[in-house]
Amino acid sequence: CLHAPLANGTAGSQLSTPRSGKSPSPSPTSPASLRRRRSSQQGGSSLSLASTRVCDSLDDWDTPQSDDGSAHIPPSMAERYRVGRTLGGGAFAVVKECVERSTGREFALKVINKDKCIGKEHMVQSELSILRRIKHPNIVLLIEEMDTPNELYLVMELVKGGDLFDAVSSSSKYTERDAACMLFNLASAIKYLHGLNIVHRDIKPENLLVYEHLDSSRSLKLGDFGLATMVTGPLYAVCGTPTYVAPEVLDETGYGLEVDVWAAGVVAYILLCGFPPFQGSGDNQEVLFEQIQSGHLEFPSPSWDGVSDAAMDLVGGMLERGRGQRFTPVQVLEHHWVKDERLPENEPHLSIAGRIRKHFNTRTRTTSTSAGVAVITVSTHTTSPNTALFTITEGRLVHSYCHKFLIHYSINYDAI
């Protein structure tokens, strides 16, 4: 799962692109807003969050060593960016806020300590090779990268509206139309990735970040490409987050791009009722996996009583047990529930915030800022042959077979 083929270069190759030339762009919130924004945007690349202050004074900025002493900012980078407070950290890296001096635009700076990555370089390179290839308004963008003998610096787009759960929980008037707009953003990102033969493999609400536009509208950006890989044939590594993993992943008979649509279907289900379609029993993951593999989907009353038939039709198509019958991203985007923006006169509100708090660990965050990048902690051990070992760390499972032993990677993607 962690040995994804590299799209550019090989593991351990030096990175020497001081500026990528990429600029973040706002994402459309719905099909109609996409058409409006196409006509209004004329090559501008200004970030709508540029006016937001991150630190109270210039005394809070690094010059040039970071406040925790974990990394020295290269002079060439310090000339262009003021580096501020730490957003998150892990065994390999630290993520900090930074502001481009010439424009005032805010970004996230991920500093990866190479000494702590020895033997795991392929993991970082795999994610980075994917990030280099992608540029889409509904995906968190890699702005630039800089390589030094001791650290790797990644400047990432900064998304400050929290994640999908934050957006739903904070909305006072949440309707099906809001859910459809969010799904439009997600399906647009998946369609783009699949067009490049890239599968994300960890789509979930926590990896869907909320971008707030100047007109107060919101759209989603997909982040965290730590499990993403190129698809050149059937994949067999069992990885992802249990609630969102597709049945064919658990079958271990080979899977492909379709797993992302399944995960998006689970997200859509949650957006409409506040809890997942497959829940297991307490901490018993085996029951959850059996439910997923059965593919038996229900829309229980009273939670689904106020949801439209069109919405349930879409969710059912995305959660088809058979890969061949499952909706494609294009079919999701073309579905009348996603495309139709004609609001009923009295569209009922969906009261799902309480259910989300009940069914998910929506712990209070110290900040609503996220860079959509992963800080990776890895441990390995072996166990008996052909033993399916699942360890849940921050809700994610990863395991892969290597020769006759199972090499287990426990990956902690710290909340940023």
Stockholm file with secondary structure:
# STOCKHOLM 1.0

chainA/1-416         CLHAPLANGTAGSQLSTPRSGKSPSPSPTSPASLRRRRSSQQGGSSLSLASTRVCDSLDDWDTPQSDDGSAHIPPSMAERYRVGRTLGGGAFAVVKECVERSTGREFALKVINKDKCIGKEHMVQSELSILRRIKHPNIVLLIEEMDTPNELYLVMELVKGGDLFDAVSSSSKYTERDAACMLFNLASAIKYLHGLNIVHRDIKPENLLVYEHLDSSRSLKLGDFGLATMVTGPLYAVCGTPTYVAPEVLDETGYGLEVDVWAAGVVAYILLCGFPPFQGSGDNQEVLFEQIQSGHLEFPSPSWDGVSDAAMDLVGGMLERGRGQRFTPVQVLEHHWVKDERLPENEPHLSIAGRIRKHFNTRTRTTSTSAGVAVITVSTHTTSPNTALFTITEGRLVHSYCHKFLIHYSINYDAI
#=GR chainA/1-416 SS CCCCCCSSSCTTCCCCCSCCCCCCCCCCSSHHHHHHHHHHCSSCCCCTTTTCCCSSSGGGSBSSBCTTSSCBCCHHHHHHEEEEEEEEECSSEEEEEEEETTTCCEEEEEEEEGGGGTTCHHHHHHHHHHHHHCCCTTBCCEEEEEECSSEEEEEEECBCSCBHHHHHHHCSSCCHHHHHHHHHHHHHHHHHHHHTTEECSCCCGGGEEEEECTTSCEEEEECCCTTCEECSSCBCCEEECGGGCCHHHHHTSCBCTHHHHHHHHHHHHHHHHSSCSCCCBTTBHHHHHHHHHHTCCCCCTTTTTTSCHHHHHHHHHHTCSSTTTSCCHHHHHHSHHHHCCCCCTTCCCCCCHHHHHHHSCCCCCSCCCBCCCCCCCCCCCCCSTTCCCCCCBTTBEEEEEETTEEECCCCCCCCC
#=GC SS_cons         CCCCCCSSSCTTCCCCCSCCCCCCCCCCSSHHHHHHHHHHCSSCCCCTTTTCCCSSSGGGSBSSBCTTSSCBCCHHHHHHEEEEEEEEECSSEEEEEEEETTTCCEEEEEEEEGGGGTTCHHHHHHHHHHHHHCCCTTBCCEEEEEECSSEEEEEEECBCSCBHHHHHHHCSSCCHHHHHHHHHHHHHHHHHHHHTTEECSCCCGGGEEEEECTTSCEEEEECCCTTCEECSSCBCCEEECGGGCCHHHHHTSCBCTHHHHHHHHHHHHHHHHSSCSCCCBTTBHHHHHHHHHHTCCCCCTTTTTTSCHHHHHHHHHHTCSSTTTSCCHHHHHHSHHHHCCCCCTTCCCCCCHHHHHHHSCCCCCSCCCBCCCCCCCCCCCCCSTTCCCCCCBTTBEEEEEETTEEECCCCCCCCC
//
